Amino acid sequence: MNSTLLRTSALRSAVRATAPSAASRATIAGTTFVRGKATLPDLSYDYGALEPAISGKIMELHHSKHHQTYVNSFNTFSEQMAEAKHKEDIQAQIALQPMINFHGGGHVNHTLFWENLAPTKQGGGEPPKGQLAKAINDSYGSLDGFKEKFNTALAGIQGSGWAWLVQDTQTGSVLIKTYANQDPVVGRFRPILGIDAWEHAYYLQYENRKAEYFKAIWDVINWQAAEKRFK
């Protein structure tokens, strides 16, 4: 897991104490763990700042409710895991691991997702540059060609899941991969850009027209954040 996702930040706690509520705005620098517990990352934009691509109501529910649930559940199951390890209860540890993976994955995936988004006035939708743009062109011919294949991958997800632009850490090339439920990008691949295909990410606004969501979200994709992950 990326080390920045495990960084303890006393500064964040101080900032949060004086900053506006999460429903208004704050800053995001990645997932943090305070006293060993995961915390909900703040956003660097207002909930309504991504409209019309993503409604403010969806952003509020998605961030403050869905993501918060992953954080709370991950912390709960992690505490139970610590107790099971202390008791050397191997069966309990095995039983708890899938829940830790699911909610921890949801926490990590959503943290990256918020960073992948930006209002148009803050660069959202501006095309990638430099080496990432070259890698996309080499693999998919053009940015439009990449978006078309990415949206096809999103549409092909059965049930809930994510589509990611990832970088192969062995070859350096980029490719599109889909992951079920909240499985995070780990191992050989590095997450560069991810889009949430769970219904809670779009249904309140787009209902059954998820293809419209897949098309509209490119208007607020933060390629600058993606470029920083590309190595």
ChimeraX attribute file (.defattr): number of C-alpha atoms within 10 A of each C-alpha:
attribute: neighborCount
match mode: 1-to-1
recipient: residues
	/A:1	11
	/A:2	12
	/A:3	8
	/A:4	11
	/A:5	17
	/A:6	17
	/A:7	15
	/A:8	18
	/A:9	14
	/A:10	12
	/A:11	8
	/A:12	17
	/A:13	14
	/A:14	10
	/A:15	12
	/A:16	14
	/A:17	9
	/A:18	8
	/A:19	14
	/A:20	11
	/A:21	11
	/A:22	20
	/A:23	18
	/A:24	15
	/A:25	17
	/A:26	17
	/A:27	15
	/A:28	18
	/A:29	17
	/A:30	20
	/A:31	23
	/A:32	23
	/A:33	17
	/A:34	14
	/A:35	10
	/A:36	13
	/A:37	16
	/A:38	24
	/A:39	21
	/A:40	22
	/A:41	25
	/A:42	23
	/A:43	22
	/A:44	19
	/A:45	20
	/A:46	17
	/A:47	22
	/A:48	19
	/A:49	20
	/A:50	22
	/A:51	17
	/A:52	13
	/A:53	21
	/A:54	22
	/A:55	17
	/A:56	18
	/A:57	14
	/A:58	18
	/A:59	23
	/A:60	17
	/A:61	17
	/A:62	18
	/A:63	23
	/A:64	16
	/A:65	12
	/A:66	17
	/A:67	22
	/A:68	19
	/A:69	17
	/A:70	24
	/A:71	22
	/A:72	18
	/A:73	19
	/A:74	24
	/A:75	20
	/A:76	14
	/A:77	20
	/A:78	21
	/A:79	14
	/A:80	16
	/A:81	21
	/A:82	12
	/A:83	14
	/A:84	17
	/A:85	13
	/A:86	9
	/A:87	10
	/A:88	11
	/A:89	12
	/A:90	12
	/A:91	9
	/A:92	15
	/A:93	18
	/A:94	12
	/A:95	11
	/A:96	16
	/A:97	13
	/A:98	12
	/A:99	16
	/A:100	20
	/A:101	16
	/A:102	18
	/A:103	22
	/A:104	24
	/A:105	20
	/A:106	22
	/A:107	29
	/A:108	25
	/A:109	21
	/A:110	25
	/A:111	23
	/A:112	22
	/A:113	16
	/A:114	22
	/A:115	21
	/A:116	20
	/A:117	29
	/A:118	25
	/A:119	20
	/A:120	16
	/A:121	11
	/A:122	13
	/A:123	16
	/A:124	20
	/A:125	20
	/A:126	17
	/A:127	14
	/A:128	18
	/A:129	12
	/A:130	8
	/A:131	12
	/A:132	22
	/A:133	15
	/A:134	15
	/A:135	19
	/A:136	21
	/A:137	16
	/A:138	12
	/A:139	15
	/A:140	17
	/A:141	12
	/A:142	15
	/A:143	16
	/A:144	12
	/A:145	13
	/A:146	18
	/A:147	16
	/A:148	15
	/A:149	14
	/A:150	21
	/A:151	16
	/A:152	14
	/A:153	16
	/A:154	24
	/A:155	14
	/A:156	12
	/A:157	17
	/A:158	11
	/A:159	10
	/A:160	14
	/A:161	19
	/A:162	22
	/A:163	23
	/A:164	22
	/A:165	22
	/A:166	24
	/A:167	24
	/A:168	15
	/A:169	14
	/A:170	8
	/A:171	9
	/A:172	14
	/A:173	17
	/A:174	23
	/A:175	18
	/A:176	17
	/A:177	18
	/A:178	21
	/A:179	16
	/A:180	15
	/A:181	18
	/A:182	22
	/A:183	18
	/A:184	22
	/A:185	22
	/A:186	10
	/A:187	9
	/A:188	11
	/A:189	19
	/A:190	21
	/A:191	21
	/A:192	23
	/A:193	24
	/A:194	25
	/A:195	26
	/A:196	20
	/A:197	25
	/A:198	18
	/A:199	15
	/A:200	16
	/A:201	20
	/A:202	24
	/A:203	14
	/A:204	14
	/A:205	18
	/A:206	16
	/A:207	12
	/A:208	12
	/A:209	11
	/A:210	19
	/A:211	13
	/A:212	13
	/A:213	20
	/A:214	21
	/A:215	13
	/A:216	16
	/A:217	19
	/A:218	18
	/A:219	21
	/A:220	24
	/A:221	28
	/A:222	25
	/A:223	25
	/A:224	20
	/A:225	17
	/A:226	21
	/A:227	17
	/A:228	10
	/A:229	15
	/A:230	19
	/A:231	12
